[in-house]
Amino acid sequence: MSSLAEMIKETLLVIRNKTKKNYEIGIILGTGLGGLVKEISVEHEIDYADLPHFPLSTVESHQGKLIFGNIGGKDVVAMQGRFHYYEGYTMQQITYPVRLMKNLGVHTLLVSNACGGMNPLYRRGDIMLMADHINLLGDNPLVGKNEDELGPRFPDMSEPYNLELINIAEDVALENKIKVQKGVYVAVPGPNLETKAEYRFLRGIGADVVGMSTIPENIVANHMGMKVLGISIITDECFPDSLKPAKVEEIIEAAMQAEPKMTLIMKEVIKKI
């Protein structure tokens, strides 16, 4: 057994002392977006600190708990707080929870994030369904020896975000009169926000929004054959010619204001999967 598989086994032992269930759907909640947990009929909670080999969240608004429960008749496991490259974690540490979720039975992963909007048609508070991404993190969680029992050496990424799930999310948004954008997310290492020149560059290469997360988890989910739906909340407008200083408090506030719409979409998508 590989070292990673051995680590997953040790973490699973702790979880299996709490619950023997398999879980269909995994959820990763981004900055200021932990409210979906209120929609879960919670059966078990485990602090990250109590899970062997699990990193710890160090970012404001990330709670640091693994939540097990039910939404709309589906068994779900949710990360209330995620990990970022800028916290000093390796790509393998950041994506470890996704590996774990797969071993808990998860076949569909829902991921949310807060991001900056660069597309001039987007506004603060908008919701964007992730149609594609550009990885500018400078690293990849699959670098190194491939562990064939986890996934193929060269996974296909022609559809990183599942089109069927995107269509369901669009239908849900339409039914509930929620405006959604659909576009390309680019991830950069952070933690500083971008300069005007960098925003121009990122927009020029085809990105609609910019953030500092999600792509590593998406790559590993695809590596393991999981379907992914990504939802971004635009928390600040990153237009170079009218750029204003951004404050973290305002970014979190914008995320929390838009969160109910995102939560509704996620909840209804889960029911329809």
Buried (B, 14 or more C-beta within 10 A) or exposed (E): EEEBEEBBEEBBEBBEEBBEBEBBBBBBBBBBBBBBBEBBEEBEBBEBEEBEBBBBBBBEBBBBBBBBBBBBEBBBBBBBBBBBBBBEBBBBBBBBBBBBBBBBBBBBBBBBBBBBBBBEEBEBBBBBBBBBBBBBBEBEBBEEEBBEEBBEEEBEEEBBBBEEBBEBBBEBBEEEEBEBBBBBBBBBEBEEBBEEEBBBBBBEEEBBBBBBBBBBBBBBBBBBEBBBBBBBBBBBBBBBEEBEEBEBEBBBEBBBBBBEBBBBBBBBBBEEB
